[in-house]
Amino acid sequence: MMDKIDRDDCAVYAIAFCCYMQPDVVRYWLSREGRKLFDGATDRQISRTIRRLGYNQRRVKTDAKTVRGFARMKRKGAFLVSTVDHVVAVIDGRICDKVENSDLMRIEKVYRIV
């Protein structure tokens, strides 16, 4: 059991939501890709972990400016939405995140997890 809380684990939870995995499994595979505990994950670590879990990611173009705007489009499927300093899962139009107010963050990239 961890003595300290891993605060920079938004990628862990976003991948766990999109790939229907337990966060501890995702945390393990991210660490195998080089993510250090209490550090955020890089785009490369995220994409390689998603592939190791048996999924693929495809870049999606969107006109939405915020996570909330993207979620309101009510697209079916699992999406990994990357903002400046955060990663959020949007599944079937629902924002899945452990942080409040992430819906107001501006989108940088969106990936569909298939």
N, C-alpha and C positions, 0 to 999 in steps of 0.2 A: 504494500500500500504506500502511496506517495505521502511524504511528510508535508510537502508544500503543494499549493494549488498551482497547476500549470495554467497561467492566465492567457498565454498566447496560443491557444489551441482552437481557434475558430476554424482552421482548415480541418482539424481532426473531426469536429462535429459536422461540418458541412459535407465532408466526404462520407462520414458515417450515415447521415441522413440520405444522401443521394444513392449510396451503394447498399443501403439496408444492412449495415454492419454495426457491430458494437464498437464504441469509441476506443476501447483498449486494443482491439485488433488493428484499427486504423492507425493508432498511435505507434504500435509496434512496427508496422510496415513503413510509416513515415520515418521512424528512427533508422530503419534499415537503409533508407534512401539518404540519410545524412541529417535529418532534422534533430536538433538538440532540444532537450527538455527545456522549457521556459523560453524558447525562441519560436518565431513564426516559421512557416514553411514557404519555400520558394515555389514558383510556378512549375519548375522542373520536378521538384520533389512531389508535388501534388499530382502531376500528370503521370509520373512513373508509378506512384502508389495506386492510382486508379486502374492502371493497366495490370498491375500485380493482383489486384482484387478481381480481375476478370471483366472489367468494364472498359469502355472507350469514351473519349470525350471529343465532341465536335464543336467547333466555334460557331456561335450563332450571332447573326446581326440583329440589332434591335433599335427601335427608335426611342425606347424608354430612356429617361435620364436618371431615374432613381430606382432602387430596388422595389419600392412600392408600386411605381408605374409599371415595371416589368411584371410583377405579380398580378396586377389588375388585368393584364392581357389574358389571364387564365389559360395559358398554354398547358396542354397535357404533357406529363413527363417530369423528369428530374433535371434540374438545372443548377449549375454551380455558378454563382454570380460573384465576380471579383470587383472589389472597390479599392480605394487607395491603400488602406491598411487593414482590410477585413475581407473575409470570404463567407458567403451566405448560401444556403441551399433554398431553392424555390421548387416545391414539388406540387404539381397540379394547381398552380396558382396560389399556393400557401407558403408564406415565408417561414422557414424552419431555422431558428437561430436561438442561441442561449443568451444573446445580448438584446436588450430592448433598444428601440430607436434605430435599429440597423436599416429599417425600411426607408429612412430619409437619406441614406448615403448614395452618392453618385456612382453610377456604374462605370467601370473601366472595360471589363470583358465579361462575356457570358458563354458558358459551355453547356451543351446538352450531354448528359451522361446516358450512354446506351449500352 
